[in-house]
Amino acid sequence: MVAKPSFEDNCLAPVSEGELSDLVAESARSGTQLRVIGGGTRLKAMSPGSERKAVSTRLISGIVDYEPGALTLVARAGTPLHQIETLLEGEGQILAFEPMDHRHLLETTGTPTVGGVVGANVCGPRRLFAGACRDHLLGVRFVDGSGRIVKNGGRVMKNVTGLDLSKLICGSFGTLGIATEVSFKTAPAPEKEETLVFSDVTASEASTLFATALATPFEISGAAYLQRTATIRIQGFSQQIAYRRERLKELFSNYSIDVFEGEQSRQHWMDIRDVRHFAATEHPVWQILVRPTDAPDVASGLERLGGNTSLDWGGGLIWYNGEASAADVRRVCGRGQARVVRSTNFGPKSFFPPENEFVSRVSRSLRATFDPAGILNSDLLDH
């Protein structure tokens, strides 16, 4: 049996920021289209013979600086995420936004990198408590579509540098520039966690549960709903956890509540984070951002189209797995933003949600500034 080629086989991989800059500058002059890839866990390389060249930052790797006492870390874009998490674990710290691992859902074999996390603004269930990846960025270095090396932000929390380009690069999926180095705030790791489990509830009941719990001072760090089960996570010091658990049980005394502790709780939220419940399914998977109060109606509408849904971020994030058309999904979502995460049926045009006229005008202006030749992941922008 011949082994299936990995994404590295058809991928250019510069070993330094300077080499990447030269490669992008030459591509801009020649008009060569580039597919920007981190470790190959989300966007895949192009097939042999494609006019678009795949460029990976996986070899621009390594920890540049880490100061546990200052809660700051600087790493090159190709640094494997597990290397960073292991380093932080040794100092009792974490990345507070709990980045998702897409490999289970997308059936990819790459290695998650910190640059890929920034490029896709990847975060997990803790987003409702700690914010998104972009909220923890202190600074970024990147190569724009002309090959220029741009530095923005710094390596300390108190830093004033004018325009915050880090927020633009984070979540742009390589369409404005290719990150080469990132600076993060880190956070202390929680001493303990527990998960309150509410069984046999509807999406509407779960939405009310989440709204009520999140309005308390009990620091909810996870709120998800799947298969008629709502779960709420609390993290912190052991004595705090016991108090908060009992107060929440009193608040929801009309429900029968189970509790996950320790490894059972951690595994549950890892499965929620990585959307493992839709990993082995056949149909497209959509990531949909909505107002939490709209989640029950949107989820119900999607299920009427055929398929299944789950909720995260207290209802602010809906995962939909079904074969409905892009037009139907976006119609049901209304004011929500829907993006295809996994599909063989939809082309790149479904990757980003459609933009209104004002946002589209701003987006075009930004791309004209940072990628005037239009060579960086431009196929993702074709609506």
Secondary structure as the mmCIF struct_conf table of DSSP 4:
data_model
#
loop_
_struct_conf.conf_type_id
_struct_conf.id
_struct_conf.beg_label_comp_id
_struct_conf.beg_label_asym_id
_struct_conf.beg_label_seq_id
_struct_conf.end_label_comp_id
_struct_conf.end_label_asym_id
_struct_conf.end_label_seq_id
HELX_LH_PP_P HELX_LH_PP_P1 VAL A 2 SER A 6
HELX_RH_3T_P HELX_RH_3T_P1 PHE A 7 ASN A 10
STRN STRN1 CYS A 11 LEU A 12
BEND BEND1 VAL A 15 SER A 16
HELX_RH_AL_P HELX_RH_AL_P1 GLU A 17 SER A 30
TURN_TY1_P TURN_TY1_P1 GLY A 31 GLY A 31
STRN STRN2 LEU A 34 ILE A 37
BEND BEND2 GLY A 38 LEU A 43
HELX_LH_PP_P HELX_LH_PP_P2 LYS A 44 SER A 47
TURN_TY1_P TURN_TY1_P2 PRO A 48 GLY A 49
BEND BEND3 GLU A 51 ARG A 52
STRN STRN3 LYS A 53 SER A 56
TURN_TY1_P TURN_TY1_P3 ARG A 58 LEU A 59
BEND BEND4 ILE A 60 ILE A 60
STRN STRN4 ILE A 63 GLU A 67
HELX_RH_3T_P HELX_RH_3T_P2 PRO A 68 ALA A 70
TURN_TY1_P TURN_TY1_P4 LEU A 71 LEU A 71
STRN STRN5 THR A 72 ARG A 76
TURN_TY1_P TURN_TY1_P5 ALA A 77 GLY A 78
BEND BEND5 THR A 79 THR A 79
STRN STRN6 PRO A 80 PRO A 80
HELX_RH_AL_P HELX_RH_AL_P2 LEU A 81 GLY A 90
TURN_TY1_P TURN_TY1_P6 GLU A 91 GLY A 92
STRN STRN7 GLN A 93 ILE A 94
TURN_TY1_P TURN_TY1_P7 ALA A 96 PHE A 97
TURN_TY1_P TURN_TY1_P8 HIS A 102 HIS A 102
HELX_RH_AL_P HELX_RH_AL_P3 ARG A 103 LEU A 106
TURN_TY1_P TURN_TY1_P9 GLU A 107 GLU A 107
STRN STRN8 THR A 113 THR A 113
HELX_RH_AL_P HELX_RH_AL_P4 VAL A 114 GLY A 119
TURN_TY1_P TURN_TY1_P10 ALA A 120 ASN A 121
TURN_TY1_P TURN_TY1_P11 PRO A 125 ARG A 126
HELX_RH_AL_P HELX_RH_AL_P5 ARG A 127 ALA A 130
HELX_RH_3T_P HELX_RH_3T_P3 CYS A 133 HIS A 136
STRN STRN9 LEU A 137 ASP A 144
TURN_TY1_P TURN_TY1_P12 GLY A 145 SER A 146
BEND BEND6 GLY A 147 GLY A 147
STRN STRN10 ILE A 149 GLY A 153
BEND BEND7 ARG A 155 LYS A 158
BEND BEND8 GLY A 162 LEU A 163
HELX_RH_AL_P HELX_RH_AL_P6 LEU A 165 ILE A 169
TURN_TY1_P TURN_TY1_P13 CYS A 170 GLY A 171
BEND BEND9 SER A 172 SER A 172
TURN_TY1_P TURN_TY1_P14 PHE A 173 GLY A 174
BEND BEND10 THR A 175 LEU A 176
STRN STRN11 GLY A 177 LYS A 185
STRN STRN12 ALA A 187 PRO A 188
HELX_LH_PP_P HELX_LH_PP_P3 ALA A 189 PRO A 190
BEND BEND11 GLU A 191 GLU A 191
STRN STRN13 LYS A 192 SER A 199
BEND BEND12 ASP A 200 ASP A 200
HELX_RH_AL_P HELX_RH_AL_P7 ALA A 203 LEU A 214
TURN_TY1_P TURN_TY1_P15 ALA A 215 ALA A 215
BEND BEND13 THR A 216 PHE A 218
STRN STRN14 ILE A 220 LEU A 226
TURN_TY1_P TURN_TY1_P16 GLN A 227 ARG A 228
STRN STRN15 THR A 229 GLY A 236
HELX_RH_AL_P HELX_RH_AL_P8 SER A 238 LEU A 251
TURN_TY1_P TURN_TY1_P17 PHE A 252 ASN A 254
BEND BEND14 TYR A 255 TYR A 255
STRN STRN16 ILE A 257 GLU A 261
HELX_RH_AL_P HELX_RH_AL_P9 GLY A 262 ARG A 273
TURN_TY1_P TURN_TY1_P18 ASP A 274 VAL A 275
HELX_RH_3T_P HELX_RH_3T_P4 ARG A 276 PHE A 278
TURN_TY1_P TURN_TY1_P19 ALA A 279 ALA A 280
BEND BEND15 GLU A 282 HIS A 283
STRN STRN17 VAL A 285 LEU A 289
HELX_RH_3T_P HELX_RH_3T_P5 PRO A 292 ASP A 294
HELX_RH_AL_P HELX_RH_AL_P10 ALA A 295 ARG A 304
TURN_TY1_P TURN_TY1_P20 LEU A 305 LEU A 305
BEND BEND16 GLY A 306 GLY A 307
STRN STRN18 ASN A 308 ASP A 312
HELX_RH_3T_P HELX_RH_3T_P6 TRP A 313 GLY A 315
TURN_TY1_P TURN_TY1_P21 GLY A 316 GLY A 316
STRN STRN19 LEU A 317 ASN A 321
BEND BEND17 GLY A 322 GLY A 322
HELX_RH_AL_P HELX_RH_AL_P11 ALA A 326 CYS A 333
TURN_TY1_P TURN_TY1_P22 GLY A 334 ARG A 335
BEND BEND18 GLY A 336 GLY A 336
STRN STRN20 GLN A 337 ARG A 342
BEND BEND19 THR A 344 PHE A 346
HELX_RH_3T_P HELX_RH_3T_P7 PRO A 348 SER A 350
BEND BEND20 PHE A 351 PHE A 352
HELX_LH_PP_P HELX_LH_PP_P4 PRO A 353 PRO A 354
HELX_RH_AL_P HELX_RH_AL_P12 GLU A 357 PHE A 370
TURN_TY1_P TURN_TY1_P23 PRO A 372 ALA A 373
STRN STRN21 LEU A 376 LEU A 376
BEND BEND21 ASN A 377 ASN A 377
HELX_RH_3T_P HELX_RH_3T_P8 SER A 378 LEU A 381
#
